[in-house]
């Protein structure tokens, strides 16, 4: 554990720290943005599950208002043309998420904190714990963790957790540091 702590402390002192600070300021600016920007961030998180951030950005830059305007069938074709692994499912998730357009920002901001907001967000079709946390981070919340297989493997490698099964219960326990041996 000491080795891991030292690695993190070194990252916090180095050039990575500057990049992280810049990104945090960008996320905080989204928090002050309009509803459409929030919906775009939600679509980005729906796209990147089992895909890549780079691919999600490429798609987002190409589709723009299409997330709000295209029919499900046209959106699926566009996603396929842009190389998404799961164009039909993601188009379905995005079109379903439109039910929250107009109230997404207000609803999320109405919760006491990101952890409570995440409970509501994960009810949106296509969002789980990680994707909901990812969305919240992208709109400026700092009180949730984005736990993925890389984090799980790192925790397991440093013998902080026994297994790498990420159930919602384990997610919360890891996030609260209550799962560690």
N, C-alpha and C positions, 0 to 999 in steps of 0.2 A: 504494500500500500504506500509506503514511503516513496518508492520509486515513481509511482503514478503521480503522487502529489508533487514531487520535484519536477516531473515533466510538465505538469499543468502550470506550476509556478513559473517555469522557464518560458513557456508559451505566453504567459501573461506579461512578461517583461520584454519580449521580443517584438519583431515587426508584425507578427500575427495579431497582437493586441491592437495595433493601429487599425488594421483592416476590420477587426471586430467592432471597434468603436465607430468607424464610419458606417458599417452596416446597421448598427443599432440606431444611429441617427436617421438612417433611411427608413427603418421600420417605424420609428416614432413619427416621421413625417406622414407615413401612410395612415397612422392612427388619426391624424387631423384631416385626412382627405375625405372626399365625398363617397357616397354609397356605391357608386360605380367602381371606384378604385378598390373598395373592400370586396365587391363581388368578383372583380378581376383576380384578386389575391385568393379568394376562395376557389375559383376555377383553376388557378395555378396549382393549388394544393390537391385538388381532385385529379389533375393531370399527372402529377409527379409520383403518385403512389404506384409502386412497382414499375417506375419509369425513371427518367433522369431529370434533374433540375435543368440541365442544358437543353434537353429536348422540350421540356415544358416552357422554357423561355422562348425558344424558337417558335413554338406553336402560338404562344401568347402574343408575340410580336407580329405574327402573320394574321391571326384571327381578329384581334382587337374587339370591336363591338359585336362581332359574330357570336360571342358567348351569350349575349343578351338577345340577339336578333335572329340568328339562323334557326331553321327548323331542326329537329333532332336528326332527321335523315341527312340534311345538308351539312350539319355540323360533323356527323360521323364520317361523311365522305371527305371533308376537309381535314379532319384529324388523321384519317388513313393516308391521305395524300402527303401529309406532313410527317408521316412515319410513326404515329403513336401505335404502341403495341396492342392497345385495347380500344379502338376507336368507337365501337358501338356502345360499350359499357360506359365509357367516359362521356360520350354525348348524352346518354341517358341520365347520368348523374348530374351533369351541368344543367340540362333542361329541367330536371326535378328541382335543382337548387334555386332555379328562378322563382320558386314559390316564396323564397326569403328575400328576394330583391325588393328594395324599398324599406325593409325593416331590419336587415342584417346588422348594420352598424349600431342602430339604436338598441336592438335586442342585446347584442353582445356587450355593449357598454353599460347596459342596465344591470348586469350581474356584478356581484360584489368583487369578484376576482376572476382571473383566467381559468382557474381550476373548476369553478362553478360554470363558467361560460362553456368550457369544454364539454361538460355533461350535456348541454343543450346542443352544441355543434355536432357531437358524434351521432346525433339522431338524423343528421342530414345524410341522405343516401350517398355512400362512397367515402365517407369520412370515418376514420377510427380514431383511436387515442393519438397516434403519432401525427396523422394528418390534421386533426383538430388542433393539436399543440403547434404544429408547423404554421397553420393559419394564424393562430393567436400571436405567435412570435412575429410573423410578418406584418401584423397590424399594431405592433408595439407592446405586447404583453411580455413580461419578463418572469412571470411566476409559474411557468409550466416548462417541463423538459420535453425535448424531442428525443425519444429513446428509440433507436433503430438497432438493426443487427450488429452494426459496427460498435455501438456503445455496449450492447450486451456482451459481445465477444471480448471487448476490452475489460469489462468488469469481471467476466469469467476468467480471463487470462491472469488477472491480478488476484484471483481467488476471493473476490468480493461477493460473488453470487455462485450458487451451485449449478443451476441449470440455466439454459437460455430460452426457456419458454416465456413468451411475452403475452400473458393473459392480461385483461384490463386490471385485475386485482394486483398482479405482479408489477404492472406498469406503475400503478399508484404507490406501491410499497417501495419500489426502486426510486421513484421520484422524491419520495419523502425520506429517503435513506433508512428505511426501516426493514429492508429486505436483506441488507448486507449481513454477512456472517459476523 
